[in-house]
């Protein structure tokens, strides 16, 4: 699907996003997630709409640089909170998960998919945590992953990787690396930039037709990796084997992607508005 396809149908929703989204939403309440692993587990931040619920919920998972919460610029952290804040405003509980910070992982961008199993484990621990909350509907929980987290999201949705029952109901993957996965158990929305030189859109364009009933793909012309984050750019980040990759924000693509994310979750987790 191209950037322009179906844009008119989303026009009103995009406008609502623009009007309702603050520059940086609050991060929510620090929440401990129980895991079966020894040592420190993930950190998380829970936020919910007003009221008793039960509400649908969304887990948000960072990319290879972590949440960047303790950096001076906090770019990823602010981006995650913008997504979470928008979801909260539209009736969703959110849980931002930090798999790297508590474990002091700093090499996520130089190690390819090494941390997929760790993030996958954290994703299901986060699901179980939300499903146990009285204000969450356990049958309506989705996941949003950015970059490395998007690849983790693909694995949550994939047949043979993910947990079908009890498990997530839908997945949104921002600029994931679309590798060898062929079939899916869950609805999957992939959002990626045509100019992404880190996780190529061409791989996702090859993946989507393998399971068209499950996979939706939106490719944004002119957009780079991390297009949804609150930054300008272009900036350059080192990946595997010393290769440098472009990251750059795109307000237009961010607004459209968020509108599509909301519409996708409304469709597959149940409308909240």
C-alpha positions in Angstrom: 0.0 0.0 0.0 1.4 3.4 -0.8 1.4 6.5 1.4 -1.5 8.0 -0.5 -3.7 5.0 -0.6 -6.7 5.4 1.7 -5.5 8.7 3.0 -8.8 10.5 2.5 -10.6 7.9 4.6 -8.2 8.6 7.4 -8.3 12.4 7.1 -10.6 13.0 10.1 -8.7 10.7 12.3 -5.4 12.3 11.3 -6.8 15.7 12.2 -7.9 14.4 15.6 -4.4 13.1 16.2 -2.9 16.4 15.4 -5.2 18.3 17.7 -5.1 15.9 20.6 -1.4 14.9 20.8 0.8 16.8 23.2 4.5 17.2 22.6 5.4 14.6 25.1 3.0 12.7 27.3 3.7 11.6 30.8 5.4 8.3 31.2 3.0 6.6 33.5 3.5 4.7 36.8 6.6 2.5 37.2 5.5 -1.1 37.3 7.4 -4.3 38.0 6.9 -7.2 35.7 7.5 -10.7 36.9 9.7 -12.9 34.7 11.1 -16.4 35.1 14.7 -15.3 34.4 17.3 -14.8 37.1 18.8 -11.3 37.6 17.2 -8.0 36.7 14.1 -8.0 34.6 12.6 -5.3 32.4 11.5 -2.0 33.6 8.0 -0.7 32.6 5.7 2.3 32.8 2.0 1.8 33.0 -0.6 4.4 32.0 -4.4 4.1 31.7 -7.4 6.2 30.7 -9.7 7.5 33.4 -12.3 5.1 34.7 -12.5 1.5 35.8 -12.5 -0.3 32.5 -11.9 -3.0 31.5 -10.0 -1.3 28.7 -8.0 -2.7 25.7 -4.3 -2.4 26.2 -1.1 -2.0 24.2 2.5 -2.9 25.0 5.2 -0.7 23.5 8.7 -2.1 22.9 11.8 -0.1 22.0 14.4 -0.6 19.3 18.1 -1.4 19.4 19.2 1.8 21.3 16.9 1.1 24.2 14.4 3.6 25.5 17.1 6.4 25.7 15.3 7.5 28.8 18.6 8.4 30.5 20.1 10.3 27.6 20.1 14.1 27.3 17.9 14.0 24.2 15.5 11.2 25.2 14.4 10.8 21.5 13.1 7.3 21.7 11.6 7.8 25.2 9.7 10.9 24.0 8.5 9.0 20.9 7.3 6.0 22.9 5.5 8.4 25.2 3.8 10.2 22.3 2.5 6.9 21.0 1.4 5.8 24.5 -0.2 9.2 25.2 -2.2 9.0 22.0 -3.4 5.5 22.8 -4.3 6.6 26.4 -6.4 9.5 25.0 -8.2 7.0 22.8 -9.1 4.5 25.5 -6.2 2.2 25.7 -4.0 1.2 28.7 -0.4 1.3 27.7 2.8 -0.4 29.1 6.2 0.8 27.9 8.8 -1.9 28.4 12.5 -1.4 28.8 14.4 -4.6 28.2 17.9 -3.0 28.0 18.2 -0.4 30.8 18.0 -2.6 33.9 20.2 -5.2 32.2 22.8 -2.7 31.2 22.6 -3.7 27.6 24.4 -1.2 25.3 25.2 -3.2 22.2 21.8 -3.7 20.7 22.5 -1.9 17.5 25.7 -3.8 16.8 24.4 -7.4 17.4 21.6 -7.8 14.8 18.8 -10.0 16.2 20.7 -11.3 19.2 18.1 -9.8 21.6 14.9 -11.0 19.9 14.5 -13.9 22.4 15.0 -11.5 25.3 12.4 -9.0 24.0 10.0 -11.8 23.1 10.2 -13.2 26.6 9.6 -9.6 28.0 6.7 -9.1 25.6 4.9 -12.1 27.0 5.7 -11.2 30.6 4.2 -7.8 29.8 1.1 -9.4 28.3 0.6 -11.6 31.4 1.1 -8.6 33.7 -1.6 -6.6 31.8 -4.0 -9.5 31.6 -3.9 -9.8 35.3 -5.0 -6.2 35.9 -8.7 -5.7 36.7 -8.9 -2.7 34.4 -7.6 -4.5 31.3 -9.6 -6.7 29.0 -7.3 -9.7 28.5 -8.8 -10.6 25.2 -7.9 -7.1 23.7 -4.2 -6.6 24.1 -2.0 -5.4 21.3 1.7 -4.7 20.8 3.7 -1.9 19.1 7.4 -2.4 18.4 9.9 0.0 17.0 12.8 -1.3 14.8 14.3 -4.2 16.8 11.1 -4.2 18.8 9.2 -4.3 15.5 11.1 -7.4 14.6 10.1 -8.8 18.0 6.5 -7.9 17.1 6.8 -9.8 13.9 7.8 -12.8 15.9 4.8 -12.3 18.3 2.5 -12.4 15.2 4.3 -15.2 13.4 3.1 -18.8 13.2 5.4 -21.0 15.2 7.0 -18.1 17.2 4.2 -16.5 19.0 1.8 -17.7 21.7 -1.7 -17.9 20.3 -3.8 -18.4 23.4 -3.7 -16.6 25.7 -1.9 -14.1 23.6 -1.8 -10.8 21.8 -4.6 -9.8 19.4 -2.8 -7.6 16.9 0.7 -6.2 16.3 2.0 -2.9 14.8 5.6 -3.0 13.7 7.4 0.2 12.9 10.3 -0.2 10.5 11.2 -3.8 11.4 13.7 -6.0 9.7 11.4 -8.2 7.6 13.4 -11.4 7.4 12.5 -15.1 6.8 9.0 -15.1 8.5 6.4 -16.5 6.1 3.0 -17.1 7.8 1.2 -15.4 10.6 -1.3 -16.1 13.3 -2.1 -12.5 14.2 -3.1 -9.4 12.2 0.1 -7.4 11.5 0.5 -3.8 10.4 4.0 -2.9 9.1 4.9 0.8 8.8 8.2 1.6 7.1 10.0 4.3 5.1 10.9 3.9 1.5 14.3 5.4 2.1 15.2 3.2 5.1 18.8 2.1 4.7 18.8 0.1 7.9 15.8 -2.2 7.7 15.0 -2.1 3.9 11.4 -1.6 2.8 12.0 -4.0 0.0 12.2 -6.9 2.4 8.8 -6.0 3.9 7.4 -5.6 0.4 8.5 -9.2 -0.3 7.1 -10.5 3.0 3.6 -8.9 2.9 2.3 -10.9 -0.1 3.2 -14.2 1.6 0.2 -13.8 3.9 -2.0 -11.0 2.6 -5.0 -11.9 4.8 -2.9 -11.1 7.9 -0.3 -8.5 6.8 -0.9 -4.9 6.0 2.0 -2.8 4.7 2.4 0.9 4.4 5.5 2.4 2.8 6.1 6.1 3.2 7.9 7.8 0.3 10.9 9.8 1.3 10.9 8.6 4.9 13.9 7.1 6.7 14.3 4.8 9.7 12.8 6.2 13.0 10.5 8.5 11.0 8.0 8.5 13.9 10.4 9.9 16.5 10.4 13.6 17.5 13.6 14.7 15.8 14.8 16.4 12.7 17.9 14.9 11.2 19.3 13.4 9.2 21.5 11.7 11.9 23.7 8.7 11.5 23.8 5.6 13.8 26.3 2.8 13.8 24.9 -0.7 13.2 26.5 -4.0 12.6 30.0 -4.2 11.1 30.5 -0.5 11.6 28.0 0.5 8.9 26.3 3.8 9.4 22.5 4.2 9.0 20.3 7.2 8.5 17.6 8.2 11.0 15.4 11.1 10.4 12.0 12.2 11.7 9.0 12.9 9.4 6.1 14.7 11.0 3.8 13.9 8.1 4.6 10.2 8.1 4.4 10.1 11.9 0.9 11.6 11.9 -0.4 9.2 9.3 1.2 6.2 10.9 -0.4 7.0 14.2 -3.8 7.4 12.7 -3.4 4.0 10.9 -2.2 2.5 14.2 -5.3 3.6 16.0 -7.6 2.5 13.2 -5.9 -0.9 13.1 -6.2 -1.5 16.8 -9.8 -0.3 16.8 -10.5 -2.8 14.1 -8.8 -5.8 15.6 -9.1 -5.1 19.4 -12.5 -3.4 19.4 -13.4 0.2 18.9 -12.9 2.3 22.1 -14.3 5.7 20.9 
